[in-house]
Structure formats: C-alpha cells, structure tokens
Amino acid sequence: MNPNRVVDFLRKPAAEFRKSDLIRFVKENGIRMVNFMYPADDNRLKTLNFVINSEAYLDSILTFGERVDGSSLFPFIEAGNSDLYVIPRFSTAFVDPFAEIPTLTMLASFFDKEGRPLQSSPEYTLRKACEEFTKTTGMEFYAMGELEYYVISDDTGFFHASDQKGYHESAPFAKFNDFRTECMDLIARAGGQIKYGHNEVGNFTIDSKIYEQNEIEFLPVPAVEAADNLMVAKWVIRTLAARKGYDVTFAPKITAGKAGSGLHIHFKVMKGDQNMMTDGGRLSDVAKKAIVGILENADAITAMGNKVPTSYFRLVPHQEAPTSICWGDRNRSVLVRVPLGWNGENDMCSQANPLEADAVAAPPQKQTVELRSADCSADIYQLIAAMVVAARTGFEMDDALRRADELYVNVNIHNDENKDKLAQLKSLPDSCMASAKALAARRRVFEDKEVFSPRLIDGIIAKLESYDDADLRAKTSDSHNEMMKVVRKFWHCG
C-alpha cells in the first residue's frame, strides 16, 4: 500500500535501497532520466538532470555523483576553490510526478574535494547534530513539520468563507481542498510521510483575489528524513500551483491583521521503539530536559528558523505566534507547547463505535512537543539541527528540571493574571539583527562537538545582519504600503 512507486516495486523499505535495486527499477520501468536535487543557501531545492546513456553511465552517476559549483550555491564557499561533489542518497528515490519523460529523482549530499562530507552543508550539519544527540543520550531525535501556506487565485464570487474563520473549512466555502489533496498525494508518492491536511484559519479577499491558508502536517520520523519530507513538499506544492495557475506563498506574513504562516516543528525522543516523552501517562523528565534545552537557546534558534525581516512581522506580542520564552500544556500562547496526548483512560473508539468494544488494547505512543516560532524562511536542516543541539544541552544541565518548573505557564501568558510571570520571561528577538546577535552570543553551543562549523555560523550571522532591520517593524507599523513593500520582497522566501 506504499504510494512511492519505487518502494512498491522493490518490495522493501526505502531505508534498505541499494544501488542495484535502483538500476533494476530503472531498467524494468522505462526510466530515461535521473535527477539529483539538493538544497542551497536560499533554502530551495536545486536540480541536476542526467540522461541515462547506458547502464554503465547510470552505475557511474549513482556511485560517483557529479561535480557542481559550490560558490554558486553557498556564500561561504570561495569561487577559487568551489568544486563540490553531489552524491545521491538512494533512500530518497522517487519517480518525478511532474516529468513528462520518466525520471527517477533523488536527494543528494555534498562532499568536498577530498571526498569527505561538506562540514558546513545544512544536511550534514543535521546528521552531526543527531549523532551527537544519540551519543549523549542513547536516544534518537524524531521530528515532524506543520507546513502552512497560502493559495492565491481569482475570486469566483461564490461561497466566501468567513474572514479569519477558515479552520478545517470544507467545500464550497474552502476553494482549494482539491489542490491540497492532490499535493498530498504527490508528496506521498515522493516518499513524504503525511499525517493529514486541512484548511487553516487565514482566508480573505482583496482586489478580486482569494487568499486561503492551508496546512499539511507530517508524521514524526528520524530528523534528517523529516527535513527531507518538508523540502520535497515545498517543491511539490509550488510546482503543482504553477501548473494550475495559482500563486502559493510560504511567507511568514503576507498582510497586516491576517493570520501569518508558521512552520511548527514537533519532536519526540525515541529509544528503540519506545517513545520517551511520557512516563506513566505524564510528561517525562526526558521530555522536560529536551524542552528546557530548546528554551534556553530559543533566541539563537530564531537565527536558523526565522531568516527574513517579515518573520518578525509575525512574531509580535499578544497574537497567536509566540514571543515569550516559556512552555505549557495545550497552550498556544507559549513558545513550546505540549499538545493533547493519547493518555485518556477511556476507549474512545468503542464509545463512538459500539460494535468495536474492547478493540483498542493500548493507546498509541503519539506524544510530541511543538516548537511554534519557526516559519518557512528557515533553512529546515539548520533549524532542526539547532533544535537537536539545544535539546541535547538540556540533558547536560544539572538544573534542567528546576528550570522546567520556572519556565512553565499553565494558562495564556498574556492574561492579566500572568503579568508578573510575563515580566520574568525572556522574549524572542524582534528582528534579523537581534537574532544574529543572539546567535553570536551562543555560537559556542552550536559549534560544540563540531556540529555547526564556524564558517556556517559566520555566514548565517552575516546574512541576517545584511537586512539591517533593527527598527523595521516599528517603521512600518503605521504604514501599510511600506509594510507591503517588505512583504512582496520576501513573498517567496525559503
């Protein structure tokens, strides 16, 4: 029942793909081209196309990859010594759903001139972060994303949804359900592990255009796979939108007074097949230590997760996007939220379906924890790597559980009764400049154990500082036209 044609044909999970498997798939399924895809500094996938001239040539590109100009992909690579290798990762193989010529596509990793993994590449940075997390904790970091985006098209004039009331709306009031489900099908065929999709809160009409917010949420998988899923998903959504004549934006804010789009990242810590986020039906000490590690480094994480000035048009006080560094249960005003788990004692299935009495033996191990600050301007690999590094530091703190109690908020942080608590909490940065400063102050945390390379940290800081946006939010707060100039500049960020 796997939608990925390669998995279905080979009858083995993607993690077990070998080169010989892919050659057999190519030969027996009429595949005529191969694509390598890989992320660059702008956080978008780039593509290199190959015609399959012979089986020997196919074997060669799968084994040795190809050379690319690294200086055109990353600013931290000098033009005078810029050649990199891109080597395909067989486990990511899928049949390109858009190609007219039958094409097998794979994500690729970067290697330097000595044939070693490129230390500063985003994907390898995430791999290093995961390896160090496992060395320290004996556990594995799983992640999943909530991908929010707006679809924009001509207004039909019929069945307008209520402004900012689009959450889980159905047709005919929702106009792009079919587009979203087609995206979900194509993402699944490309290997994405999807949980569900739905309409989100944001919807409005301006100048005869409908703006409708949607969300696709993924299943928790090992962290590198989670980042791969999100990268491919963005590519699929944009490509299908272009073919249908829609505009799509993942931008964090597209106008004033309407819901912005985030990239919430959920995580859980696994030991073998056991989810370690709960203990006896309650949030575990393991979960609390990971949460505290992320909170203590949250200001610096914005440097990886909120990379354009309009990110900070979304992260403003007293709205649903978080600004105060704290955590809580089922509380959308906090930075790190513990969503409702599956720990109830009653069998809900048999109550809804009396014929299924006693059918459910035990609740699933679904508990995750959600970081709510990031958006799709993020470098997804860097963002999750930063979360993994930060979570690991929570296990290295002697006072992590005490800090967890201090940073916990049990109701909306902006309620009057929490004024004193709010005053004690640190806030997230309010600009790219402030995020750069936060990362500079904490760079040793991320450079520890050689996870983030110093050159990569330097590049992130320099890019953020280049926006010179320290007072941009204040300057544009009273001028819609000035705000929209900035919005349009970063309309297709990430």
Secondary structure, DSSP 8 states (H G I E B T S, - for coil): --S-HHHHHHTS-GGG--HHHHHHHHHHTT--EEEEEEE-TTSSEEEEEEE---HHHHHHHHHH-EEEEGGGT-TTS-GGG-EEEEEE-GGG-EE-SS-SS-EEEEEEEEE-TTS-B-TT-HHHHHHHHHHHHHHHHS-EEEEEEEEEEEEEEE--SSS---TT--TT--TTT-S-HHHHHHHHHHHHHTT--EEEEEEEEEEEEETTEEEEEEEEEE--EEHHHHHHHHHHHHHHHHHHHHHHT-EEE--S-SSTTS----EEEEEEEEETTEETTEETTEE-HHHHHHHHHHHHTHHHHHHHH--STTHHHHS-TTSSS--B--EEES-TTSSEEE---S--SS-HHHHH-GGGTT---S------EEE----TTS-HHHHHHHHHHHHHHHHT-TTHHHHHHHTB-SS-TTSGGGHHHHHHS-B--SSHHHHHHHHHHHHHHHHGGGSS-HHHHHHHHHHHHHT--TTHHHHHTT-HHHHHHHHHHTTT--
